[in-house]
Amino acid sequence: MANFSIKRLVPAVICILIVALSVSAANAQDRRGQVTNLPLPRYVSMKAAEGNVRRGPSLTHRIDWVFKRRGMPLQITAEYGNWRKVQDRDGAGGWVHYALLSGVRTVLIEPDLLPIYATPDPNSQVNAHFESGVVARLGSCTIDWCRISAGGYRGWTLKANLWGVEQSEVRE
């Protein structure tokens, strides 16, 4: 009789574990900020020319460094009151006051001398070449391509060449 119960119990336990893991994975993907109720993580940009990056979410916390690039894309990973925990492309970051951030989306160009095409097609005319580290304004995105602009030039590039946009993100 004990063998019969264990044989019935094991599939039930496995089903419960699968459901629990599925719910946990869905919650991780649908994380929302406690303050704004916006998705986490999400991308923003530096509104200010300089922004103190603090060890914790208050003015009493030590300044670890200063971001000094207006428009630089940052990823928000947490929220606490008027503070946002951000990180840059290299994973460096900390807490920044929300007033220093903008919802204007920008991206960093990853490869050097990246061709920017007139249409989302590698066989189309090349409008410009952007150097690695250029901050570009993000426009619309398909599943593979994004429209960007910088320095008076605009065009399309593969999303994989950019930091500051999720690979699954589609923008109109």
Beta strands, then each sheet from edge to edge (+ up, - down):
strand 1: 42-46
strand 2: 51-54
strand 3: 63-67
strand 4: 73-80
strand 5: 83-87
strand 6: 93-97
strand 7: 101-102
strand 8: 106-109
strand 9: 114-117
strand 10: 126-130
strand 11: 135-141
strand 12: 145-150
strand 13: 153-158
strand 14: 162-163
sheet 1: 6+ 5- 4+ 1- 7+
sheet 2: 2+ 3-
sheet 3: 13+ 12- 11+ 8- 14+
sheet 4: 9+ 10-
end
